Amino acid sequence: MNDKLILRELAKRYMDAAQDPVQTIRRNDWRKHNSLQQSLPLIYIRAFAWGEMPEAKCICSDPFYREYENYLRYRLFWYDLQDDSVFEPWITLPAIHKCYGWGFAVDRKISETTRGSFKVDYALKEPEDINKLRKPYHEIDEERTSANYDKLADAIGDIIPVSIDRSPAYKMWSGDISTDLGYLRGIENFMLDMVTEPEWLHQLSKFMSDGILETHIQAEKAGDWGLDSDQNQSMAYAEELPDPQPNSNGIQQKQLWGYMAAQEFACVSPAMHEEFLLKYQLPILNRFGLVAYGCCEDLTNKIEMLKQIPNLRRIAVSPFANVSKCAEQIEKNYVLSYRPSPSDMVGYGFDENRITDILMRDLSACRNSVVDITLKDVETVQYDQNRVKNWIIITRNIIEKIWG
């Protein structure tokens, strides 16, 4: 079977999933949930050790088609898990940008023994290296982007719409300042800089903030933000914002979700987090309609600080956080995005009693919150194809016990 035929068969199956009436129900659920209307907790599966699943085997020979083969296989497996995720009836193709990064190639020394780990050779070794940074700009390589669109649309465009995401290269991890600050300078180095070189670090953070902000403004002026450009680590629905749509460019950022995190600042005090990072994130975040904040970092002692984000709507409560203390501070004013430890849930063995004890403890503490549950960063399920699906069943039973 040739590559196009493989993609076409997968695209037909995916469109069947995307047109399942349950998607409409889920959209309504997320729309109300993200608008702080009390409802049962929703479950969002972001990872399930895809590389361990037999379904992950791709057979397309062309690397471009193979990427989208994996995209479709991944989502079909995900759909079969029956969490509360929404599967949209289009496929997103990212535009190719002429400018991305900060002018330095990130040299990752990848571990040969530990899956996923690596060491970075930090680019900013001396204070004067700041002068070597690239000033970002937003410009799409139209020729290469169009070529990719034509190739994908020729294969499956009559089955599923292909939506080009023309939003800036500097968003999500490339736009939260924290991630690239870790890559450029190194976490241990910038933590020392806070004490030994504070003015230099302020200069660096402001340079990055101004650069990211400028690309966002340029993209808005160019009409390149679209309703498929949302970023919030969940389902991008809310009554205050228009629903996601394909190929709907020319909108303002105020119509979109924005997202930032501060994982590299996990060991930094709230005061220094605010001084060296949040104050530089705020001008960018303020341009969005609603904001989600946080990923794997412990924000327990930083929630009061985060409340100064005027459009904040979602706060991550990671496996390292004190769930009870977070719930007390978040109350019903924001969505509490609860993220239990993937290791405890599905990573080492599958102990229903352990899972139940942890979820009963944590979700009981969130009983009066607007809460959803995200399973993420699942590196292994020990090749158990049914482990995540069984975890969802257990979690739904616990939700019923607490909220039923």
WOHUDA-V933902 format. One record per residue. N is the residue number from 1. RES is the residue in three letters. PHI is phi in radians with two decimals (* if undefined). NEAR is the number of other C-alpha atoms within 12 Angstrom. Layout:
n=N res=RES phi=PHI near=NEAR
n=N res=RES phi=PHI near=NEAR
This chain:
n=1 res=MET phi=* near=11
n=2 res=ASN phi=-1.40 near=15
n=3 res=ASP phi=-1.04 near=26
n=4 res=LYS phi=-1.10 near=27
n=5 res=LEU phi=-1.13 near=19
n=6 res=ILE phi=-1.09 near=26
n=7 res=LEU phi=-1.12 near=39
n=8 res=ARG phi=-1.12 near=29
n=9 res=GLU phi=-1.11 near=23
n=10 res=LEU phi=-1.16 near=34
n=11 res=ALA phi=-1.10 near=36
n=12 res=LYS phi=-1.10 near=27
n=13 res=ARG phi=-1.15 near=26
n=14 res=TYR phi=-1.17 near=34
n=15 res=MET phi=-1.10 near=29
n=16 res=ASP phi=-1.07 near=23
n=17 res=ALA phi=-1.17 near=31
n=18 res=ALA phi=-1.20 near=30
n=19 res=GLN phi=-1.69 near=20
n=20 res=ASP phi=-1.04 near=21
n=21 res=PRO phi=-0.94 near=17
n=22 res=VAL phi=-1.11 near=21
n=23 res=GLN phi=-1.11 near=25
n=24 res=THR phi=-1.13 near=22
n=25 res=ILE phi=-1.09 near=18
n=26 res=ARG phi=-1.15 near=29
n=27 res=ARG phi=-1.04 near=30
n=28 res=ASN phi=-1.10 near=26
n=29 res=ASP phi=-1.09 near=30
n=30 res=TRP phi=-1.20 near=35
n=31 res=ARG phi=-1.05 near=28
n=32 res=LYS phi=-1.21 near=27
n=33 res=HIS phi=-1.06 near=37
n=34 res=ASN phi=-1.26 near=42
n=35 res=SER phi=-1.75 near=28
n=36 res=LEU phi=1.16 near=31
n=37 res=GLN phi=-1.61 near=23
n=38 res=GLN phi=-0.94 near=26
n=39 res=SER phi=-2.67 near=26
n=40 res=LEU phi=-1.11 near=31
n=41 res=PRO phi=-0.98 near=40
n=42 res=LEU phi=-1.76 near=40
n=43 res=ILE phi=-1.93 near=38
n=44 res=TYR phi=-2.21 near=37
n=45 res=ILE phi=-1.67 near=39
n=46 res=ARG phi=-1.71 near=29
n=47 res=ALA phi=-2.73 near=31
n=48 res=PHE phi=-2.66 near=42
n=49 res=ALA phi=0.92 near=33
n=50 res=TRP phi=-0.93 near=31
n=51 res=GLY phi=-1.10 near=24
n=52 res=GLU phi=-1.58 near=21
n=53 res=MET phi=-1.55 near=26
n=54 res=PRO phi=-1.01 near=17
n=55 res=GLU phi=-1.16 near=24
n=56 res=ALA phi=-1.35 near=26
n=57 res=LYS phi=-1.24 near=18
n=58 res=CYS phi=-1.81 near=26
n=59 res=ILE phi=-2.20 near=23
n=60 res=CYS phi=-1.14 near=23
n=61 res=SER phi=-1.53 near=17
n=62 res=ASP phi=-1.34 near=18
n=63 res=PRO phi=-1.00 near=13
n=64 res=PHE phi=-1.13 near=23
n=65 res=TYR phi=-1.14 near=31
n=66 res=ARG phi=-1.08 near=25
n=67 res=GLU phi=-1.05 near=23
n=68 res=TYR phi=-1.43 near=37
n=69 res=GLU phi=-1.06 near=36
n=70 res=ASN phi=-1.10 near=29
n=71 res=TYR phi=-0.95 near=27
n=72 res=LEU phi=-1.30 near=38
n=73 res=ARG phi=-1.08 near=34
n=74 res=TYR phi=-1.01 near=33
n=75 res=ARG phi=-1.27 near=36
n=76 res=LEU phi=-1.17 near=30
n=77 res=PHE phi=-1.13 near=32
n=78 res=TRP phi=-1.05 near=34
n=79 res=TYR phi=-1.00 near=31
n=80 res=ASP phi=-1.20 near=27
n=81 res=LEU phi=-1.22 near=28
n=82 res=GLN phi=1.11 near=29
n=83 res=ASP phi=-1.47 near=35
n=84 res=ASP phi=-1.81 near=34
n=85 res=SER phi=-1.23 near=38
n=86 res=VAL phi=-1.72 near=39
n=87 res=PHE phi=-1.95 near=37
n=88 res=GLU phi=-1.41 near=36
n=89 res=PRO phi=-1.46 near=31
n=90 res=TRP phi=-2.74 near=34
n=91 res=ILE phi=-2.12 near=35
n=92 res=THR phi=-1.69 near=32
n=93 res=LEU phi=-1.99 near=33
n=94 res=PRO phi=-1.28 near=29
n=95 res=ALA phi=-1.17 near=32
n=96 res=ILE phi=-1.68 near=25
n=97 res=HIS phi=-1.73 near=26
n=98 res=LYS phi=-1.37 near=21
n=99 res=CYS phi=-2.29 near=24
n=100 res=TYR phi=-2.66 near=29
n=101 res=GLY phi=1.38 near=32
n=102 res=TRP phi=-2.12 near=33
n=103 res=GLY phi=1.64 near=20
n=104 res=PHE phi=-2.15 near=24
n=105 res=ALA phi=-1.36 near=18
n=106 res=VAL phi=-1.43 near=23
n=107 res=ASP phi=-1.55 near=14
n=108 res=ARG phi=-1.71 near=16
n=109 res=LYS phi=-1.64 near=14
n=110 res=ILE phi=-1.49 near=15
n=111 res=SER phi=-1.18 near=12
n=112 res=GLU phi=-1.53 near=10
n=113 res=THR phi=-2.01 near=8
n=114 res=THR phi=-1.94 near=11
n=115 res=ARG phi=-1.09 near=13
n=116 res=GLY phi=1.57 near=15
n=117 res=SER phi=-1.57 near=13
n=118 res=PHE phi=-2.77 near=16
n=119 res=LYS phi=-2.12 near=18
n=120 res=VAL phi=-1.86 near=23
n=121 res=ASP phi=-1.51 near=20
n=122 res=TYR phi=-1.13 near=25
n=123 res=ALA phi=-1.35 near=28
n=124 res=LEU phi=-1.56 near=32
n=125 res=LYS phi=-1.54 near=18
n=126 res=GLU phi=-2.18 near=19
n=127 res=PRO phi=-0.93 near=24
n=128 res=GLU phi=-1.21 near=14
n=129 res=ASP phi=-1.14 near=19
n=130 res=ILE phi=-1.05 near=27
n=131 res=ASN phi=-1.24 near=19
n=132 res=LYS phi=-1.61 near=18
n=133 res=LEU phi=-1.19 near=25
n=134 res=ARG phi=-1.39 near=20
n=135 res=LYS phi=-1.48 near=26
n=136 res=PRO phi=-1.18 near=31
n=137 res=TYR phi=-2.59 near=27
n=138 res=HIS phi=-1.84 near=34
n=139 res=GLU phi=-2.70 near=30
n=140 res=ILE phi=-1.66 near=28
n=141 res=ASP phi=-1.36 near=20
n=142 res=GLU phi=-1.12 near=19
n=143 res=GLU phi=-1.13 near=15
n=144 res=ARG phi=-1.23 near=17
n=145 res=THR phi=-1.11 near=23
n=146 res=SER phi=-1.11 near=23
n=147 res=ALA phi=-1.12 near=18
n=148 res=ASN phi=-1.13 near=26
n=149 res=TYR phi=-1.05 near=29
n=150 res=ASP phi=-1.04 near=21
n=151 res=LYS phi=-1.17 near=22
n=152 res=LEU phi=-1.29 near=35
n=153 res=ALA phi=-1.13 near=28
n=154 res=ASP phi=-1.11 near=22
n=155 res=ALA phi=-1.40 near=29
n=156 res=ILE phi=-2.38 near=32
n=157 res=GLY phi=-1.09 near=25
n=158 res=ASP phi=-1.41 near=17
n=159 res=ILE phi=-1.79 near=25
n=160 res=ILE phi=-2.45 near=31
n=161 res=PRO phi=-1.08 near=28
n=162 res=VAL phi=-1.84 near=33
n=163 res=SER phi=-1.85 near=33
n=164 res=ILE phi=-1.54 near=34
n=165 res=ASP phi=-1.51 near=35
n=166 res=ARG phi=-1.72 near=43
n=167 res=SER phi=-1.16 near=45
n=168 res=PRO phi=-1.07 near=43
n=169 res=ALA phi=-1.20 near=37
n=170 res=TYR phi=-1.70 near=40
n=171 res=LYS phi=-2.58 near=40
n=172 res=MET phi=0.87 near=33
n=173 res=TRP phi=-1.18 near=30
n=174 res=SER phi=-1.46 near=30
n=175 res=GLY phi=-2.21 near=40
n=176 res=ASP phi=-1.70 near=42
n=177 res=ILE phi=1.24 near=46
n=178 res=SER phi=-1.01 near=41
n=179 res=THR phi=-1.07 near=30
n=180 res=ASP phi=-1.26 near=41
n=181 res=LEU phi=-1.09 near=42
n=182 res=GLY phi=-1.13 near=32
n=183 res=TYR phi=-1.21 near=31
n=184 res=LEU phi=-1.35 near=39
n=185 res=ARG phi=-1.93 near=35
n=186 res=GLY phi=1.67 near=26
n=187 res=ILE phi=-1.05 near=28
n=188 res=GLU phi=-1.12 near=20
n=189 res=ASN phi=-1.32 near=26
n=190 res=PHE phi=-1.26 near=38
n=191 res=MET phi=-1.16 near=27
n=192 res=LEU phi=-1.22 near=18
n=193 res=ASP phi=-1.02 near=28
n=194 res=MET phi=-1.00 near=28
n=195 res=VAL phi=-1.76 near=17
n=196 res=THR phi=-1.62 near=14
n=197 res=GLU phi=-2.38 near=18
n=198 res=PRO phi=-1.08 near=20
n=199 res=GLU phi=-1.16 near=17
n=200 res=TRP phi=-1.12 near=25
n=201 res=LEU phi=-1.17 near=32
n=202 res=HIS phi=-1.05 near=31
n=203 res=GLN phi=-1.07 near=22
n=204 res=LEU phi=-1.16 near=38
n=205 res=SER phi=-1.10 near=37
n=206 res=LYS phi=-1.20 near=30
n=207 res=PHE phi=-1.02 near=27
n=208 res=MET phi=-1.19 near=39
n=209 res=SER phi=-1.08 near=35
n=210 res=ASP phi=-1.08 near=28
n=211 res=GLY phi=-1.16 near=36
n=212 res=ILE phi=-1.09 near=41
n=213 res=LEU phi=-1.03 near=36
n=214 res=GLU phi=-1.11 near=28
n=215 res=THR phi=-1.14 near=36
n=216 res=HIS phi=-1.17 near=39
n=217 res=ILE phi=-1.17 near=30
n=218 res=GLN phi=-1.05 near=27
n=219 res=ALA phi=-1.13 near=33
n=220 res=GLU phi=-1.16 near=29
n=221 res=LYS phi=-1.12 near=20
n=222 res=ALA phi=-1.42 near=21
n=223 res=GLY phi=1.31 near=25
n=224 res=ASP phi=-1.73 near=34
n=225 res=TRP phi=-1.38 near=41
n=226 res=GLY phi=-2.29 near=35
n=227 res=LEU phi=-1.32 near=33
n=228 res=ASP phi=-1.87 near=38
n=229 res=SER phi=-1.80 near=44
n=230 res=ASP phi=-1.10 near=40
n=231 res=GLN phi=-2.60 near=35
n=232 res=ASN phi=-2.63 near=36
n=233 res=GLN phi=0.99 near=37
n=234 res=SER phi=-2.79 near=44
n=235 res=MET phi=-1.60 near=38
n=236 res=ALA phi=-1.47 near=43
n=237 res=TYR phi=-2.13 near=38
n=238 res=ALA phi=-2.88 near=33
n=239 res=GLU phi=-1.17 near=23
n=240 res=GLU phi=-1.40 near=22
n=241 res=LEU phi=-2.18 near=27
n=242 res=PRO phi=-1.15 near=26
n=243 res=ASP phi=-1.19 near=27
n=244 res=PRO phi=-0.98 near=34
n=245 res=GLN phi=-2.56 near=29
n=246 res=PRO phi=-1.41 near=25
n=247 res=ASN phi=0.80 near=27
n=248 res=SER phi=-2.14 near=25
n=249 res=ASN phi=-1.42 near=27
n=250 res=GLY phi=1.57 near=24
n=251 res=ILE phi=-1.77 near=31
n=252 res=GLN phi=-1.64 near=30
n=253 res=GLN phi=-1.09 near=38
n=254 res=LYS phi=-1.11 near=28
n=255 res=GLN phi=-1.66 near=35
n=256 res=LEU phi=-2.21 near=39
n=257 res=TRP phi=-1.36 near=44
n=258 res=GLY phi=-2.00 near=45
n=259 res=TYR phi=-2.53 near=43
n=260 res=MET phi=-2.58 near=43
n=261 res=ALA phi=-2.43 near=42
n=262 res=ALA phi=-2.62 near=41
n=263 res=GLN phi=-1.09 near=29
n=264 res=GLU phi=-1.25 near=34
n=265 res=PHE phi=-1.78 near=38
n=266 res=ALA phi=-1.02 near=30
n=267 res=CYS phi=-1.72 near=23
n=268 res=VAL phi=-1.68 near=30
n=269 res=SER phi=-1.11 near=23
n=270 res=PRO phi=-0.98 near=24
n=271 res=ALA phi=-1.13 near=20
n=272 res=MET phi=-1.29 near=25
n=273 res=HIS phi=-1.03 near=33
n=274 res=GLU phi=-1.15 near=28
n=275 res=GLU phi=-1.18 near=23
n=276 res=PHE phi=-1.76 near=37
n=277 res=LEU phi=-2.30 near=44
n=278 res=LEU phi=-1.03 near=37
n=279 res=LYS phi=-1.09 near=27
n=280 res=TYR phi=-1.62 near=33
n=281 res=GLN phi=-1.39 near=40
n=282 res=LEU phi=-0.99 near=36
n=283 res=PRO phi=-1.04 near=29
n=284 res=ILE phi=-1.36 near=40
n=285 res=LEU phi=-1.10 near=41
n=286 res=ASN phi=-1.13 near=29
n=287 res=ARG phi=-1.41 near=28
n=288 res=PHE phi=-1.58 near=38
n=289 res=GLY phi=-1.28 near=32
n=290 res=LEU phi=-2.35 near=38
n=291 res=VAL phi=-2.31 near=44
n=292 res=ALA phi=-1.94 near=41
n=293 res=TYR phi=-2.34 near=45
n=294 res=GLY phi=1.82 near=43
n=295 res=CYS phi=-2.38 near=39
n=296 res=CYS phi=-1.72 near=32
n=297 res=GLU phi=-1.33 near=29
n=298 res=ASP phi=-1.44 near=33
n=299 res=LEU phi=-1.82 near=41
n=300 res=THR phi=-0.87 near=32
n=301 res=ASN phi=-1.65 near=28
n=302 res=LYS phi=-2.13 near=34
n=303 res=ILE phi=-1.14 near=36
n=304 res=GLU phi=-1.05 near=22
n=305 res=MET phi=-1.08 near=27
n=306 res=LEU phi=-1.20 near=37
n=307 res=LYS phi=-1.13 near=25
n=308 res=GLN phi=-1.35 near=20
n=309 res=ILE phi=-1.27 near=33
n=310 res=PRO phi=-1.14 near=22
n=311 res=ASN phi=-1.88 near=31
n=312 res=LEU phi=-1.13 near=37
n=313 res=ARG phi=-2.30 near=41
n=314 res=ARG phi=-2.18 near=46
n=315 res=ILE phi=-2.19 near=53
n=316 res=ALA phi=-1.39 near=47
n=317 res=VAL phi=-2.05 near=44
n=318 res=SER phi=-1.43 near=33
n=319 res=PRO phi=-1.07 near=32
n=320 res=PHE phi=-1.64 near=23
n=321 res=ALA phi=-1.50 near=30
n=322 res=ASN phi=-1.53 near=28
n=323 res=VAL phi=-1.07 near=38
n=324 res=SER phi=-1.09 near=23
n=325 res=LYS phi=-1.15 near=23
n=326 res=CYS phi=-1.13 near=37
n=327 res=ALA phi=-1.08 near=34
n=328 res=GLU phi=-1.08 near=23
n=329 res=GLN phi=-1.44 near=29
n=330 res=ILE phi=-1.31 near=37
n=331 res=GLU phi=0.87 near=27
n=332 res=LYS phi=-1.91 near=26
n=333 res=ASN phi=-1.48 near=29
n=334 res=TYR phi=-2.51 near=38
n=335 res=VAL phi=-1.33 near=43
n=336 res=LEU phi=-1.63 near=49
n=337 res=SER phi=-1.62 near=45
n=338 res=TYR phi=-1.41 near=48
n=339 res=ARG phi=-2.22 near=42
n=340 res=PRO phi=-1.17 near=41
n=341 res=SER phi=-1.08 near=28
n=342 res=PRO phi=-1.12 near=35
n=343 res=SER phi=-1.15 near=27
n=344 res=ASP phi=-1.14 near=28
n=345 res=MET phi=-1.38 near=39
n=346 res=VAL phi=-2.42 near=36
n=347 res=GLY phi=-1.43 near=28
n=348 res=TYR phi=-2.16 near=21
n=349 res=GLY phi=1.18 near=21
n=350 res=PHE phi=-2.41 near=26
n=351 res=ASP phi=-1.85 near=19
n=352 res=GLU phi=-1.05 near=24
n=353 res=ASN phi=-1.15 near=17
n=354 res=ARG phi=-1.11 near=20
n=355 res=ILE phi=-1.03 near=33
n=356 res=THR phi=-1.09 near=28
n=357 res=ASP phi=-1.05 near=19
n=358 res=ILE phi=-1.18 near=26
n=359 res=LEU phi=-1.22 near=34
n=360 res=MET phi=-1.10 near=27
n=361 res=ARG phi=-1.09 near=20
n=362 res=ASP phi=-1.29 near=37
n=363 res=LEU phi=-1.26 near=39
n=364 res=SER phi=-1.12 near=25
n=365 res=ALA phi=-1.19 near=27
n=366 res=CYS phi=-1.75 near=35
n=367 res=ARG phi=-0.96 near=32
n=368 res=ASN phi=-1.80 near=29
n=369 res=SER phi=-1.84 near=37
n=370 res=VAL phi=-1.58 near=36
n=371 res=VAL phi=-2.15 near=47
n=372 res=ASP phi=-2.21 near=43
n=373 res=ILE phi=-2.15 near=43
n=374 res=THR phi=-1.99 near=39
n=375 res=LEU phi=-1.73 near=41
n=376 res=LYS phi=-2.46 near=34
n=377 res=ASP phi=0.96 near=27
n=378 res=VAL phi=-1.47 near=31
n=379 res=GLU phi=-1.46 near=27
n=380 res=THR phi=-2.64 near=29
n=381 res=VAL phi=-2.14 near=30
n=382 res=GLN phi=0.95 near=22
n=383 res=TYR phi=1.09 near=24
n=384 res=ASP phi=-1.58 near=23
n=385 res=GLN phi=-1.16 near=25
n=386 res=ASN phi=-1.80 near=24
n=387 res=ARG phi=-1.11 near=30
n=388 res=VAL phi=-1.18 near=42
n=389 res=LYS phi=-1.07 near=29
n=390 res=ASN phi=-1.18 near=25
n=391 res=TRP phi=-1.10 near=40
n=392 res=ILE phi=-1.06 near=32
n=393 res=ILE phi=-1.07 near=21
n=394 res=ILE phi=-1.07 near=29
n=395 res=THR phi=-1.12 near=38
n=396 res=ARG phi=-1.11 near=29
n=397 res=ASN phi=-1.13 near=21
n=398 res=ILE phi=-1.19 near=30
n=399 res=ILE phi=-1.00 near=29
n=400 res=GLU phi=-1.11 near=19
n=401 res=LYS phi=-1.14 near=18
n=402 res=ILE phi=-1.44 near=22
n=403 res=TRP phi=-1.84 near=24
n=404 res=GLY phi=-1.12 near=12
